[in-house]
Amino acid sequence: MGIYHAGSRTLQDRAGVRDLADHVGRSVGEGIRSVAAAFLELQPQLVLAAADPASGAVWASVIAGTPGFVRATGPRQISVTGGPAPADPLTAALATAHTPVGTIALDPRTRRRMRLNGRLRPTPRGFAVDADQVFANCPKYLQKRQTYETVSGRPSGPPRRGAELTPDQAGFVTAADTFFLASVREGGADASHRGGNPGFVRVLSPGELAWRDYPGNAMFLSLGNLMADPRAGLLFLDWTTGRTLQLSGEARTEFGSDGERTVRFTVTHTVDTPAALPLRWSAPEYSPANPDRDR
């Protein structure tokens, strides 16, 4: 599978960054290098992106575990022990062989992140992913959190499902400095990170969000996917309480006269789970790359 498809190329050309994208794209491979394997084994959580096989809805989800629960088991394969809660909207997808899945391991302590996209196969202890694409991203817009602790005895609450944001959920989104974006392409899926100062995601109504697309690595993988297939999923985390808010819907990119890009996301499904994760992270140190206008 090629790195770029028509959607990504269209956006690269519109932004005038095709040459830069070609340069950056040389870092994308199929193999997991030793430094990447070591990075994975230090992570306490992994974000996943896939489409539900029954409904076709695209979701982003997260799995937590003792470091080592994600590890490279071959030059082009990772193994994950465990999985999401039974009520998670991606549970069926992660139990289905050959599901296209995107993953991102993000370490707030070091502002490093690694993405691995491929195809999933269930295993007796969880699942494995055979890699099609493996690459790292720059630390732009990634908030630093120095430490975390695992809180024992903090049971997950029952998920609350809906079709639009409640006032409490809207406040949660507005206060967020980070979210994860799931998108799909023909035969594949991708999980990416978005960050900014609190308020960088705007709630336009109970059924619509928007955020400015900051300059990044010029690849336009996520927005290219959305140009070809608007289905998308968003994942918001409460880094202290472990609460997760998962949204599924459709996203489109709007272009301003000055070339600025804004992504609008229409909500169709929500899953709000109290204490879904056992992790409690320290307070953030905001990225120096975050635009001042969002403060």
Secondary structure, 3 states (H helix, E strand, C coil): CCCCCHHHHHHHHHHCCHHHHHHHHCCCECCCCHHHHHHHCCCCEEEEEEECCCCCCEEEEEEECCCCCEEEEECCEEEEECCCCCCCCCCCHHHCCCEEEEEEEEECCCCEEEEEEEEEEEECCEEEEEEEEEEEECCCCCCECCCEEECCCCCCCCCEEECCCCHHHHHHHHHCCEEEEEEEECCEEEEEEEECCCCCEEEEECCEEEEECCCCCCCCHHHHHHHHCCEEEEEEECCCCCCEEEEEEEEEEEECCCCCEEEEEEEEEEEEECCCCCEEECCCECCCCCCHHHC
